[in-house]
Every structure is written in structure tokens, then in C-alpha cells.
Amino acid sequence: MFNRFIHILLVSLSLFAVAIPASHAATDKEPKWPALKTAYFGDREIRDNADDLLVLEAPKRAEDAAIVPISIQSLSPQNADQYIKNIHVIIDENPMPYSANFVLSPELGTVDISTRMRVDQYTYVRAIAEMNDGSLHMVSRFVKASGGCSAPAGKDAAAALARMGKMQIRMRQPTVGEPVQAQVIVSHPNYSGLQYDQKNRKYIPAHYVDDIDISYNNKTLIKVEAGISLSEDPSVRFTFTPSEPGKLKAVVHDSQEQEFSMEKDI
Amino acid sequence: MFRPQFLFIASSLLAVLMHNVTAGTDDYSVQKVTEGVFYHQGVHQDATAENIGAIANVGFIIGERCVAVIDSGGSYKEGELLYQALREQTDKPVCYVINTHVHPDHMLGNAAFSPEEPVFVGHEKLPAAMAAREDFFERAFSETLGKAYDGAEFIPPSQTVAVGEPVTLDLGNRELLLTAYTTAHTDHDLTVYDKQSETLWTGDLLFIDRIPALDGSINGWINNLEDLKTETVSYVVPGHGPAGSEQWQQGLEKQLSYLKTIREQIRQIIFDFGTIDDATSKVGVEMKDEWLLFEDYHRRNVTAAFVELEWE
């Protein structure tokens, strides 16, 4: 209990520290956002600086433009009466700013999700929680682009292609009734449509993971609808509590209608 | 508060610093490695408008008939300055411009040599790597380099070298052996070996003093460096850091040790189900004083290695 209090306090304090410049950020520092907001949410109201609900962690600087880890935690547990239904992730300056929609089940218990994105220039990264009552709550972080020769291109296209569809479900030893962290990774080049094929002298058509469905005993815990902002070899890490022994299953679908799946007994 | 001595020291420091950064344009010169082999040593900084992106080692080898440029500069401006420096050494035509890999500090000067109509040469995977990064590099580096960038073009190789099939170029009684590597620093690294002087131009397979930057495969890089160790060479021109006959072996060992150390620590974190953030905050931090620009590239190296080693 105390630990949790301290945790919230620390998280709040650290958010307070970053929230000040963010709240002072004039619209001219967020040039794309008004248009993006209208495009994706129409005239719906979005509560900004929702630090009492969500914690978004992103590095201040994208160390590697092709692999930028972000994590999203909710400060209030999911329950049937009140839960986060979706988390929309928007990266203002990416070619496709609407980067992911995490559809969450109330049975997830805790919202603690990490993934990896491509971030190729200075940009705001936003997480917008849509509650079961339809209200929208946003937190955002500013991420500087990486320096030097880092580009959002794959490092070894041949290797990525050779192991396409290979999957991993990784976790520590789970115990029924206890929260456990798990990670689903699928090897996929996640072609953005901006990559070049030297043999055929043409751009490779976009070919990316567009859906990851993670279920326990056939009930979906998290469904990720994604685009080309996800890194190569998409990864989703999350916490869930297995209420009884069963099967954790991940089904991955891509934009060329390929499907890959893997399951693990708990 | 501000004592005169302090102001004096501060202004002298400023003068020294300014001299260093302007050195990129005013005093651009090449050093002789050995007979007919010249290079300009890049500064250990990230590319800026002030240093005109001249941060990598670039240079040329002169044969009886013609000259081969090896890496053309980190901006069009550096390409021009390198071209001028070349003309101070020889009147022979430039028949080849060889790019060791795609990174901007090694190839943004290509267009400065176009008037010579050279054959551009690179790894078989260089054209794809260039096409994939061109838009991004153009946007990022035209901004970073300002005027020095103007004129830069992305010129892919018209002659390529395949892995396992080294190519020999003849500069007139002087043969260069070009070797293409499997994924290491990048997925398209190329080395140039001058048979006459036994000089090996490593490209960014070897960094001396400056922290290596991983944009390929940590396992591949370690393996290729182990092979490179056994080569018989008299002189080495690394991608960054001083060229010569002595420092390179120690430099290579140090780089191998860095890569192996972070690989071991990352493997342990992956085994313990740790995250990229765990790895970037812990791995290799004890080596921070051993490398220049550590803060700028180390966490990125750890990130890139992590997502590779996750699939072992």
C-alpha cells in the first residue's frame, strides 16, 4: 500500500516536472496536433495532461530511430464498471501519425503495456485513453530525434525477411492469481512502403503487421491495431493475471493477409 | 564575480574552440599515410554546419594511371575540399569513388567528384541501403549541415562488390582489392586493400578513439573483426581515428572488447526478462570514459544489439 503510494507520488512528481513545459507548449510547437485531433477525434473533447490516469514513458531522445521503446501504464485498475477501452497512440510527425490502437479488456486488470516505435524526427508522442464511458484522456511526451547516422530503416533486411513470422512469447514463471509480465514478439520486416528493392529496382510495397490479438483462454486481453510506426519485429509487453490455468495465445495478422500464431500453457 | 583571469581563460578557450571548428573549412588538408596514400582525419564530433560534416576519415590512393577516392566526405563542401586537396597531390584523373558504406559522413561528398566521371563503387547492398535512407538523410542533413550540404546527391554505385567475390581495381600498376562483408557495422560494409603498400582501408568496421556505432549486427561485427585481426597489413586507415601502422591492433582489440562486453551483459538482461530500458541504463556504463562520444552512441548501440540478441 505504502509502496504504491510512494510510486504514485514519485510518478506524479516526475510528471509534474515534465508537465510544466508541456503545458506551456504553445500550439506553434505542436503544429500538427490541431489537425490530427480533428482528423482522428472530430470535435470530441480530450482532457489534456491526464497524469492522474496515465503514465507515458518515452526516452527524451530516440537513441535508435528504428527502435524507440515506449510504455503506457494506467494508475487505476481495470474493472467492469470503469476501464480503459482503447489507448490510441499518436506520433505527430511520423508518416502515419495514428500509430496504434490498443483495445483493452476490463479483464486485463492492470494496464502496463510497452512497445517499440519508429520515430524519425522531433515529435510529440501521445497516448490517449478512451474510457468505457467514451471520455478521452491524453498524456504526451516530446521525443527528440536521434543524432548521427541513425535512420528509421531496417538494419538487415535480408535477416528480417528470412525469419519472418517467427514468434516468441516470453515471461517469467507465472503463478495463477498473480500478475505476470509477458512479451509477444513477432519477427516481421514491417515494411513501411518507403524501402527500396535493389533487385527489382522499385519500392517494396508496404507490408506490415496490422493486428495482434492476445488472448487468454480464448478471451481477448489486448488487441493491437497497428500501422507502419511499429518497429521492425513488433513487440508488445504487458501485465496480466491468469485467474486459472490456461492458454495464452497471440495471433498476428499482417497487411498481406498472412497470419502467424503462437500459444503458451500456464 | 567574473575575475579577469577567468575571462581571459574563457576567451582563449573560445578562440581555441573556434579555431578547431573552422579548421574544417579553412585548413582542410590531407596527411600522407604512406607513398601514394592520403587521408583527412575526421573530427570526433557529430556533424554540424561548423565542422561541415567532416567527421569521418576520407581520402585517396594514387596509381600510375589514375586515382581512387575512398569515401567522399560528410557534405558536398567536404567533397569539394577533398577534391582540392587531391589536386594538390596529383593531376591524374579520378577513375573511382569508392563508398565503404551508406552513412552520410562517408558519401555526401560524392557529387563533388562527378565532373571527373568516375565509376562509383560499393557493396552490392549499398544501392538498397541508400534508397531506403535517402529521404531521411536528405531532410536531416540538409538541416544539420546548412550551406555545406548544398550540392549533395545520393549517387549509388554503378559497380558493386558481392560478398565472397572480391573485386580488383587497377589504378595503373597499383591494384586495390575490394572486399564486401556480411552484416557487421552495416549490412553493406566494404574494405579496400592497397596491395602495393599493404594498406587496409577498413571503413567503419574499425573505430579508433571514437565509440563505434552499431547499424548492422553485433554478432556479425564481432565475427568479422575476429577475421580482420588475422590479416597481414602494414598500414590501416580506420573509419574514424588516426591512421598508421601501430595503433590499429590495439584499437581493434579495444573495439572487440567493447562489443563483446555489451553483448554479454545484454544477453544476461534478456535472459532475466529485462527490457531495453533496463539494458540502456545498465549495460556497459563502466566503459563511459574509454570512448569519445560515448553518451551520443552507447545507448543506441545497446538498443540495436538488444533487438538482435532477442532472436538468438
Interface residues (C-beta under 8 A of the other chain):
Chain A: E57 E63 D64 A65 A66 I67 P69 S71 S114 R116 D120 Q121 A145 S146 G147 G148 C149 S150 A151 P152 A153 G154 K155 D156 A157 A158 A159 R163 K166 Q168 R170 M171 R172 Q181 Q183 I185 S187 L194 Q195 Y196 D197 Q198 Y203 S231 E232 D233 R237
Chain B: D46 A47 H103 P104 D105 E124 K125 P127 A128 A129 A131 A132 R133 D135 F136 F137 R139 A140 T183 T186 D187 A213 D215 G216 S217 F273 T275 I276 D277 T280 D296 Y297 R299 R300 V302 T303 A304 V307 E308 E310 W311
